[in-house]
Amino acid sequence: MAGPVGSGPAAPGRTVMEIELDVFSGIPNPRWPLSPEEAERLVALLPTPLPSPPRSGALGYRGFVLHTADREFGLPATVHLGRPTGALATQLIAQATQHGYAHLIPT
């Protein structure tokens, strides 16, 4: 199922999206950039409609948040994904692991 797509990806090598692992309270959450190609693959996995922002300030692992530059791919500037499932979860958890944050995600 394809997610929302706007005008397409930006120039290669430019960061168009950041992923935030929503896990901490009181200190900044881990974040990492995505290339246009990585962002395009991730956008294709997004659910439609997009999830609603969380209601409570629960402690611990709350999932992932996407931050887009210049509303790339027709997405809002911030997309709260919560705890994703399926292929989207697999991709985001793999990225978190690649960046050294696997220990912050409960199994």
C-alpha positions in Angstrom: 0.0 0.0 0.0 1.6 3.3 -1.1 1.7 6.3 1.2 1.0 9.9 0.4 3.4 11.2 -2.2 3.9 14.8 -3.2 6.3 16.2 -5.8 8.8 13.4 -5.4 12.2 13.2 -3.8 14.7 16.0 -3.6 18.2 16.1 -5.0 20.4 13.1 -4.2 22.6 13.5 -1.1 20.4 16.0 0.6 18.7 15.1 3.9 14.9 15.4 3.4 13.7 13.5 6.4 14.8 12.7 9.9 13.6 9.8 12.1 13.2 10.3 15.8 13.1 7.4 18.2 10.5 8.6 20.7 11.8 7.0 23.9 13.1 9.6 26.4 11.5 12.1 28.7 13.5 15.2 29.8 16.4 14.7 27.3 16.5 14.8 23.5 15.4 11.7 21.7 17.8 10.0 19.3 17.5 11.2 15.6 19.1 10.3 12.4 18.8 11.7 8.8 17.5 9.8 5.8 18.7 10.3 2.2 16.1 11.1 -0.4 16.3 7.5 -1.5 15.8 6.1 2.0 12.9 8.6 2.6 11.2 7.5 -0.6 11.3 3.9 0.5 9.9 4.8 3.9 7.1 6.9 2.5 6.0 4.0 0.4 5.4 2.0 3.6 3.4 4.7 5.5 -0.2 3.9 6.3 -3.1 5.9 4.9 -4.5 7.8 6.6 -1.5 8.8 8.7 -1.8 8.1 12.4 -3.0 10.8 14.8 -0.6 12.4 17.2 -0.4 10.6 20.6 -2.8 11.7 23.4 -0.7 11.0 26.5 2.8 11.5 27.7 3.6 7.8 28.5 7.1 7.0 29.6 9.5 4.8 27.7 9.4 3.6 24.1 6.5 5.4 22.3 7.5 4.6 18.7 8.9 6.8 15.9 8.4 10.4 14.7 9.2 11.5 11.1 10.4 15.1 10.6 10.3 16.3 7.0 12.1 19.3 5.5 10.0 21.6 3.4 7.0 19.2 3.7 8.7 16.7 1.3 6.6 14.0 -0.2 3.4 16.0 0.6 3.7 15.1 4.3 3.2 17.3 7.3 6.4 18.6 8.9 5.9 16.1 11.8 4.3 12.7 11.6 3.9 10.7 14.8 3.9 7.0 13.9 3.6 5.6 17.3 4.6 1.9 17.5 4.4 0.9 13.8 3.8 -2.7 12.7 4.7 -4.8 9.6 7.2 -3.7 7.0 7.3 -0.1 8.3 8.3 -1.4 11.8 10.9 -3.7 10.3 12.5 -0.9 8.4 12.4 1.7 11.2 13.8 -0.8 13.8 16.5 -1.9 11.3 17.5 1.8 11.0 17.5 2.3 14.7 19.7 -0.8 15.1 22.1 0.5 12.4 22.5 3.7 14.3 23.1 2.0 17.7 19.7 2.4 19.3 18.4 -1.2 19.3 18.8 -1.4 23.1 16.1 1.3 23.5 13.4 -0.7 21.7 11.6 -3.4 23.7 11.3 -6.8 22.0 
